[in-house]
Structure formats: C-alpha cells, structure tokens
Amino acid sequence: MNGKTKLKRYREEKGYSQMGLAEKMVVTQQSISSWETGRTIPKPYQMKKLSEILEVDMDDLFYDIFNVDEGEKQLL
C-alpha cells in the first residue's frame, strides 16, 4: 500500500472527511486531496501533524513516499 492510499485509509478510519482533516491541519481541502492522490506531498511539519492527528507512526504513514529503490537512486 502506498503513502497516498495510507493517508486516505487512516483519515477514513478516524472518521475525518477531507474537509474535517483540512480544518484540523489548517490547510485547504484541496491540499488533503492532493496529498491523497499523490499530486503533492505534505511539508515535513505537516507530516508530523498528520501523524499526530491520525495517531499513526510517521514512518508507517510516509515510508512509501521516501522509499526509493536502487534503480531510482542512480538517477538522483
């Protein structure tokens, strides 16, 4: 399961709508949507706040976003 799917799953498990989570995060609903679809990723301080609100380990929530395989590392 990738990071964007995890974010949506954890949000729904906690009973938040995108708008409800956006209000807690003090961002727009469009930001939440963009994170969930993978168009953008949250800033580090937003990742920390998301993990606190959703009560999930930050590594579990965002590991896939930063997990780069060996072939991609060569391109960096």
FENBELUR-V247345 format. One record per residue. N is the residue number from 0. RES is the residue in one small letter. SS is DSSP state (@ for helix, = for strand, . for the rest). NEAR is the number of other C-alpha atoms within 12 Angstrom. Layout:
N/RES/SS/NEAR ; N/RES/SS/NEAR
This chain:
0/m/./15 ; 1/n/./20 ; 2/g/@/28 ; 3/k/@/28 ; 4/t/@/23 ; 5/k/@/29 ; 6/l/@/41 ; 7/k/@/29 ; 8/r/@/21 ; 9/y/@/30 ; 10/r/@/31 ; 11/e/@/18 ; 12/e/@/15 ; 13/k/./20 ; 14/g/./15 ; 15/y/./23 ; 16/s/./20 ; 17/q/@/28 ; 18/m/@/20 ; 19/g/@/21 ; 20/l/@/33 ; 21/a/@/24 ; 22/e/@/18 ; 23/k/@/21 ; 24/m/@/26 ; 25/v/./17 ; 26/v/./22 ; 27/t/./17 ; 28/q/@/20 ; 29/q/@/20 ; 30/s/@/24 ; 31/i/@/33 ; 32/s/@/25 ; 33/s/@/21 ; 34/w/@/33 ; 35/e/@/29 ; 36/t/@/20 ; 37/g/./22 ; 38/r/./15 ; 39/t/./16 ; 40/i/./25 ; 41/p/./29 ; 42/k/./15 ; 43/p/@/14 ; 44/y/@/13 ; 45/q/@/24 ; 46/m/@/28 ; 47/k/@/21 ; 48/k/@/23 ; 49/l/@/37 ; 50/s/@/26 ; 51/e/@/21 ; 52/i/@/26 ; 53/l/@/29 ; 54/e/./19 ; 55/v/./22 ; 56/d/./19 ; 57/m/@/27 ; 58/d/@/20 ; 59/d/@/25 ; 60/l/@/35 ; 61/f/@/32 ; 62/y/@/19 ; 63/d/@/20 ; 64/i/@/27 ; 65/f/@/18 ; 66/n/./16 ; 67/v/./13 ; 68/d/./12 ; 69/e/@/9 ; 70/g/@/9 ; 71/e/@/10 ; 72/k/@/10 ; 73/q/@/8 ; 74/l/@/8 ; 75/l/./8
